């Protein structure tokens, strides 16, 4: 199953308030709201993974709220009725949001399914990755030979403006919408990355604060991302890459940007594991990894599990249960294993990390993940609003859901701009230190 992170959660309640319309509705608009109410109710009834809805009398909910949607005089009132209906489910990934927001998502190229994450993977860019550190957009890595690298941009540089637009107000607005949401780091990061990206061959003007806090304004070319272009289904094209190395002579390290390209990913792990038979430990870096093909979580885990029948967790769809059973390799790596995550690790990446944590095979380092493990669909309602609904539930092997919760690292490490400017990677450093300590 293909599952990159869904692009919106119920978190757009804040946006609903921002876009609420107080004007009274025309008869045709009121009918479109009634049609939207019926569409949402029927969709949940027919597509929710639990036909019994946990014992909820869905028909009774419909009959109770139908008069309220008929009486709704404004768009905001109509949304409140539909939201109230969905709130009876007491589950995440079910919600409605204003048409204005839906149009922004749709026009930005975001897919209407969880299989098409807002990754921007097919967009050209200056070769910068970033995170929101201490409230600011900070460069965390720069691709070698990229336009940003050629201009001397480095980790720790702060992004102040993109094409003349200040970043700070954008971050404040999104943070307000995603208050108390595990998705906040993901959305903040993606919002800035989306502004840096665009068609190949174009330029983007970026104003930075460099390592000495001096303002530096650069016109950066947008180049195609590195890696192999991949396509699947109706998803927008993306780019896949994977690499392995030894950050220390006796520790292996694998990093890849998505759970895609089974053959290429398997080859990387085969080379890494075979090249690290005598290593003291192994690190898998899935920071910023938005997910991909769900089955690859089991395949990758098999390089580090030597027992049959071990599960990462279970996914529940209507009429179907999928056990994420690990496929052990003949000669897996059996030494200490560390997995690196952050708030931009999502979906399959979360299933992988939490599963290995639950079966006590890996120690997790970094920051809490995005909490976006469910495959969901976003579609347009008759009244123009957006509607998101989940089509499955996922429970980790330890018995806990990941949706709206995320993976909590065994060792939380929060990088700072100062550390990046000093050339440090505190999350990786913590993992390497732990591995070394296992041999004392």
SVG drawing of the C-alpha trace seen along z (x, -y; Angstrom):
<svg xmlns="http://www.w3.org/2000/svg" viewBox="-35 -42 72 59">
<polyline fill="none" stroke="black" stroke-width="0.4" points="0.0,0.0 1.3,-3.4 1.1,-5.9 2.9,-9.2 1.7,-11.6 -1.7,-13.2 -1.5,-17.0 -4.3,-18.2 -5.9,-17.1 -8.7,-18.5 -6.1,-21.1 -7.7,-23.5 -10.3,-24.4 -8.3,-27.6 -8.5,-28.2 -12.3,-27.7 -12.5,-30.6 -10.3,-32.7 -12.4,-32.0 -15.8,-32.0 -18.5,-33.8 -21.2,-35.7 -23.3,-36.6 -26.6,-34.9 -26.8,-32.2 -28.9,-32.1 -31.3,-29.1 -29.0,-27.4 -26.1,-27.8 -28.1,-26.3 -29.0,-23.3 -25.3,-22.8 -24.6,-22.7 -27.4,-20.1 -25.9,-18.1 -22.5,-18.3 -23.9,-17.1 -25.4,-14.1 -22.2,-13.4 -20.1,-13.4 -22.6,-11.2 -22.8,-8.7 -19.1,-8.6 -18.4,-7.8 -21.2,-5.2 -19.8,-3.4 -16.0,-3.8 -15.1,-3.9 -12.9,-1.0 -15.3,0.1 -18.8,0.8 -20.1,0.5 -18.4,-2.8 -17.5,-1.7 -21.2,-1.3 -22.2,-4.8 -25.7,-5.0 -24.8,-6.9 -28.4,-7.1 -29.4,-8.7 -26.6,-11.3 -27.9,-12.1 -31.5,-12.5 -30.5,-14.7 -28.4,-17.1 -30.2,-17.2 -32.6,-19.9 -29.6,-21.9 -28.0,-21.9 -31.3,-22.8 -31.5,-25.8 -27.9,-26.9 -27.9,-30.5 -24.2,-31.0 -21.3,-28.9 -19.7,-29.0 -22.9,-27.6 -23.0,-24.8 -19.4,-23.9 -20.1,-23.7 -23.0,-21.3 -20.9,-19.0 -17.9,-19.2 -20.2,-18.4 -21.3,-15.3 -17.8,-14.2 -16.8,-14.9 -19.1,-12.2 -16.6,-9.7 -14.0,-10.9 -11.2,-10.1 -8.5,-12.1 -8.3,-12.6 -12.0,-13.4 -12.8,-17.1 -14.0,-19.8 -12.3,-23.0 -13.1,-26.1 -13.2,-26.1 -10.5,-28.8 -8.1,-26.5 -9.0,-23.6 -8.3,-25.7 -4.9,-26.6 -4.1,-23.0 -5.3,-21.9 -3.6,-24.6 -0.3,-23.9 -0.2,-20.5 -1.1,-18.7 -2.8,-15.3 -6.2,-14.6 -5.0,-11.4 -2.6,-10.4 -0.7,-8.6 0.2,-11.9 1.9,-13.9 2.7,-17.5 6.4,-16.6 7.1,-18.9 9.4,-16.1 8.8,-16.8 9.6,-20.5 13.0,-22.1 14.8,-24.0 18.0,-25.6 19.2,-22.4 18.3,-23.4 16.7,-21.4 15.5,-23.2 13.7,-22.8 12.0,-25.3 14.4,-25.7 13.7,-28.0 10.9,-29.5 12.9,-30.3 13.4,-28.7 17.0,-27.4 19.0,-25.5 19.9,-22.0 21.7,-20.7 22.8,-21.8 23.1,-19.5 26.7,-19.4 27.2,-21.2 23.6,-22.6 23.0,-26.3 22.8,-27.1 26.1,-25.3 27.8,-27.2 26.8,-30.5 28.2,-29.4 24.9,-28.8 25.5,-26.5 23.7,-24.7 22.6,-27.1 21.8,-30.0 18.4,-31.5 15.9,-32.1 14.3,-35.5 12.5,-36.3 11.7,-34.4 11.0,-36.5 10.5,-39.5 7.9,-37.9 8.8,-37.7 8.8,-34.2 8.0,-35.0 4.3,-36.0 3.7,-32.8 5.2,-30.6 3.1,-32.4 -0.1,-31.9 0.5,-28.2 1.5,-27.6 -1.8,-29.1 -3.7,-26.8 -1.8,-23.7 -1.7,-24.5 -1.4,-21.3 -1.0,-19.2 1.8,-16.8 1.9,-18.0 3.1,-21.5 6.8,-20.9 5.9,-19.1 3.6,-21.9 5.9,-24.7 8.8,-23.1 6.8,-22.3 5.4,-25.8 8.9,-27.3 10.2,-24.6 7.2,-25.2 8.2,-28.8 11.7,-27.9 10.6,-25.4 9.3,-26.1 9.8,-25.2 13.3,-24.2 15.3,-26.9 13.7,-29.7 15.3,-31.6 14.2,-32.3 15.5,-35.3 16.3,-34.4 17.4,-36.6 19.4,-34.9 21.1,-35.6 24.5,-34.0 26.6,-32.5 27.6,-36.0 24.0,-37.2 24.7,-39.3 22.0,-39.8 22.8,-38.0 20.4,-38.2 20.9,-35.7 19.3,-34.9 19.4,-31.1 18.7,-28.9 16.1,-26.2 17.7,-22.8 16.0,-19.4 16.3,-17.4 18.9,-14.6 18.0,-11.0 15.9,-8.9 12.6,-10.1 9.8,-7.8 6.1,-7.6 3.3,-5.6 -0.4,-5.6 -1.8,-9.1 0.7,-10.6 2.9,-13.5 6.4,-12.4 9.0,-12.4 12.7,-11.7 14.2,-8.9 17.7,-8.6 19.4,-6.4 23.0,-6.3 25.1,-4.6 28.4,-5.4 30.5,-4.9 30.4,-8.2 32.9,-6.3 35.0,-3.5 33.0,-0.9 29.4,-2.2 27.2,-1.9 24.8,-4.6 21.9,-4.6 19.8,-7.5 17.1,-7.6 14.4,-10.2 11.3,-8.0 10.1,-4.4 10.1,-4.0 12.0,-2.0 12.1,1.4 14.9,2.7 17.2,-0.3 16.4,-0.5 17.1,3.1 20.4,2.9 21.5,0.0 20.7,2.0 22.3,5.1 25.5,3.2 25.5,1.4 24.8,4.5 27.4,6.6 29.9,3.8 29.2,3.6 29.4,7.2 32.1,6.2 30.6,2.8 29.7,2.0 26.3,0.7 24.1,-0.7 22.1,-4.0 19.1,-4.4 18.3,-8.1 14.7,-8.7 14.5,-12.4 12.4,-14.2 11.1,-11.0 7.4,-11.4 6.7,-7.7 5.9,-5.8 5.2,-2.1 3.9,-0.6 5.3,2.8 8.9,1.5 8.8,0.9 8.7,4.7 11.3,5.3 13.8,2.8 13.2,4.1 14.1,7.6 17.7,6.5 17.8,6.2 15.5,9.0 16.4,12.6 13.1,14.1 10.1,15.0 6.6,13.8 7.6,10.5 5.2,7.7 5.6,3.9 1.8,3.4 -1.6,4.0 -3.7,1.9 -7.5,2.2 -9.5,1.5 -13.1,2.3 -13.3,6.0 -9.5,6.4 -6.8,6.6 -3.1,6.2 -0.4,7.5 2.9,5.7 5.0,8.9 8.7,8.4 10.5,10.5 13.8,11.5 16.9,11.8 19.2,14.8 22.1,12.8 20.7,9.7 22.7,7.2 22.3,8.1 24.2,5.4 22.9,2.2 20.5,0.3 19.6,-3.4 16.8,-5.1 16.8,-8.9 13.5,-10.7 12.0,-14.2 8.7,-16.1 9.0,-15.6 9.1,-11.8 5.7,-10.5 3.5,-7.6 5.5,-4.6 8.6,-6.1 6.6,-6.2 5.3,-2.7 8.9,-1.5 10.3,-3.4 7.6,-2.6 7.5,1.0 11.2,1.5 10.9,-0.3 8.0,1.9 9.8,5.1 12.8,3.7 15.1,3.9 16.0,0.2 16.5,-2.9 14.9,-6.0 16.7,-9.4 15.4,-12.9 12.1,-14.7 8.5,-13.5 7.3,-12.5 4.4,-13.9 1.7,-11.6 0.2,-11.1 0.1,-7.4 -3.3,-6.9 -4.0,-6.8 -6.7,-9.3 -8.6,-11.0 -9.3,-14.7 -12.1,-15.5 -14.2,-18.5 -17.8,-18.8 -20.7,-20.1 -20.5,-23.5 -16.8,-23.8 -15.3,-23.0 -12.8,-20.3 -13.5,-17.0 -10.9,-14.7 -11.6,-11.2 -9.4,-8.2 -9.9,-4.9 -7.9,-2.7 -6.7,-2.5 -3.3,-1.5 -2.2,-0.1 1.5,0.4 2.7,3.7 2.8,2.1 -0.9,1.5 -1.0,-2.2 -2.2,-4.3 0.3,-6.6 -2.3,-9.0 -2.2,-12.3 0.3,-11.0 3.5,-10.2 6.6,-8.3 8.2,-9.6 11.9,-9.0 13.7,-7.0 16.1,-9.9 14.8,-13.3 17.3,-15.6 16.4,-19.1 19.1,-20.7 19.9,-24.4 21.0,-26.9 24.3,-27.3 25.0,-23.6 24.4,-23.6 26.6,-26.6 29.3,-24.7 29.0,-21.8 27.4,-19.5 24.5,-17.0 23.4,-16.5 20.8,-13.8 23.3,-11.7 26.0,-12.4 23.7,-11.1 23.0,-7.9 26.7,-7.3 27.6,-7.9 24.9,-5.4 26.3,-2.8 29.8,-3.3 28.5,-3.0 27.0,0.4 30.5,1.8 32.0,0.4"/>
</svg>
